[in-house]
Amino acid sequence: MALRKTLASEDKLAALRKGDPHHAWQSLDDRCSCILCDRTFSGRQVDVAIGATGRVRLRCPSEGCSSTPREWVHPGNPLVSAKAWKDWARVLDGGKRPRARATQQNAAAN
């Protein structure tokens, strides 16, 4: 079973880097958004569990959310186009839904 304890800043950053192969954490202030619970949070807020063997497990800090780095979207993610990121940001920030015209244009393009 994983142990949870308070980590020093440099240890937490190292754990984020080890436990999240999808994002190169530059600092604990890097932000990401969970696509399951719609929360945006920083590396400082990530729930980190380290097992006896040194295995790192990262979880979304939202109570009841079990997402891992696989369900987190990072600004500037090279795997997500700029247009797709704008759509994600609009949804995650609680912004307006895409206009019907833009949705129709996207459907026509596909």
C-alpha positions in Angstrom: 0.0 0.0 0.0 1.3 3.5 -0.8 2.4 5.8 1.9 1.2 9.4 1.9 3.4 12.0 3.6 4.3 15.6 3.3 7.2 15.9 0.8 9.7 18.7 0.5 9.3 20.8 -2.6 12.2 19.3 -4.5 11.0 15.8 -3.6 7.5 16.5 -4.8 8.8 17.9 -8.1 10.9 14.8 -8.5 7.8 12.6 -7.8 5.8 14.5 -10.4 8.5 14.0 -13.0 8.7 10.3 -12.2 5.0 9.7 -11.9 3.9 11.7 -15.0 5.6 10.5 -18.2 3.2 12.6 -20.3 4.4 16.0 -19.0 7.8 17.5 -18.2 7.1 19.3 -14.9 9.3 22.4 -14.8 8.1 23.5 -11.4 5.4 22.9 -8.8 3.6 25.9 -10.2 2.9 24.2 -13.5 -0.8 23.9 -14.0 -3.0 21.2 -15.5 -6.7 20.5 -15.8 -8.5 17.2 -15.0 -10.9 16.2 -17.8 -12.9 14.0 -15.3 -13.7 16.6 -12.7 -13.0 19.9 -14.6 -10.6 21.2 -11.9 -7.5 23.1 -12.7 -4.7 22.7 -10.2 -0.9 23.1 -9.8 1.7 20.5 -9.0 1.7 21.7 -5.4 -1.9 20.4 -5.1 -1.4 16.9 -6.7 -1.9 14.0 -4.3 1.4 12.0 -4.3 1.7 8.5 -2.9 5.0 6.7 -2.8 5.0 2.9 -2.2 7.6 1.0 -0.2 9.3 0.1 -3.5 9.5 3.7 -4.5 6.7 3.5 -7.0 5.0 6.9 -7.4 1.3 7.3 -7.9 -0.3 10.7 -8.7 -3.9 11.5 -8.2 -6.1 14.6 -8.9 -6.5 16.6 -5.7 -10.3 16.8 -6.0 -12.1 14.8 -3.4 -13.7 11.8 -4.9 -11.8 12.1 -8.2 -9.5 9.2 -9.1 -7.9 10.6 -12.2 -4.2 10.1 -12.9 -1.9 12.0 -15.2 -3.5 10.2 -18.2 -6.6 12.3 -17.6 -4.8 15.7 -17.2 -4.5 18.2 -19.9 -1.5 20.6 -19.8 -1.4 24.0 -21.6 0.9 23.8 -24.6 0.7 20.0 -24.7 2.4 19.1 -28.0 0.0 16.2 -28.4 -2.9 18.5 -28.6 -3.3 21.0 -31.4 -3.7 24.7 -30.5 -7.3 24.6 -31.7 -8.2 21.6 -29.6 -6.5 23.2 -26.6 -8.6 26.3 -27.0 -11.7 24.1 -27.0 -10.6 22.2 -23.9 -9.7 25.5 -22.1 -13.2 26.9 -23.0 -14.9 23.8 -21.6 -12.6 23.5 -18.5 -13.0 27.2 -17.7 -16.7 26.9 -17.8 -16.8 29.1 -20.9 -19.4 29.3 -23.6 -20.1 26.3 -25.7 -18.8 26.5 -29.3 -21.2 28.3 -31.6 -23.5 26.2 -33.8 -21.9 27.6 -36.9 -18.4 26.5 -35.7 -19.7 23.1 -34.8 -21.4 22.8 -38.3 -18.1 23.8 -40.0 -16.2 21.1 -38.0 -18.8 18.5 -38.9 -18.5 19.4 -42.6 -14.7 19.2 -42.5 -14.8 15.7 -41.1 
